[in-house]
Amino acid sequence: MKSWQLVRLIAGAFVLLSLALGIPGSPLFLSSWWLAFTAFVGVNLLQSALTRWCLMEVILRKVGVPAGS
């Protein structure tokens, strides 16, 4: 997988996990504060779309994941 694909995979997994942990009706519910993490991921996705810079992609490239086109 390329770094841009992994960024989207990780972001999607983080959103789903934080929703499962933050929504009271979920069997995995811990605290509503997990919804703040969902918002954090969303803000980072918006920021990366507008600036074309993503910290997660930088980290993935440093550990050897190819960039891709």
N, C-alpha and C positions, 0 to 999 in steps of 0.2 A: 504494500500500500504506500501511496505517496503521503507526504506530510499534510497536504490540504485535506485529503480524505480522512486521515486520522483525527485531525482537528474537529471535523464535523461529527465523526463517530464518538469522540470523547465528549464533546459538547452535548450531543443528544443523550448519551448515557448519563451525564451529570444532571441534565434537566429531568429526565425520568426518575432517577434515583432521588433527587431532592424533592420532587413532587410526591413520591411514595413516602418519604420520611416527613413531609410537611403538611399533608392534607389529613385532617382529623378522621375521615372515613376509611383511611388506608389501614390495612393490617400491620404495616410497618411503621405507623405513625410514632414519631418521637417528640417533635416540637414544631410549632408553626414557624419558628425562626428558620427552618430549612427552606422556606419559600424565599427568604432573602438571598440564599445561594442561587436559586432559580433566576431571580432578577439579576444577580451579578453575572451569571453566564450570558443572559440575554443582552445586557449592556456591553459586555465584551464582544459579543458577536456583532452588534451594531457598530461599535467603535472600529473593529477590524474591517468591516465593510466600507466604512467611510475613509479610513486612513491607510488601508492596505498593509497594516502592520498587526501581527498577532503574536503575543508572547508565547503561547502554546506551540505555535509553528516554529519559533526560534528555538525553543527547548527541544522539540522533536528533531530538528536539524542537527543540533549539537550532539544528540545521542546517536546520530548516524542514519536517520530516516531520510530517504531521498526527497528532494523538493517537488519535482513534478511540474507539469505545465497546465 
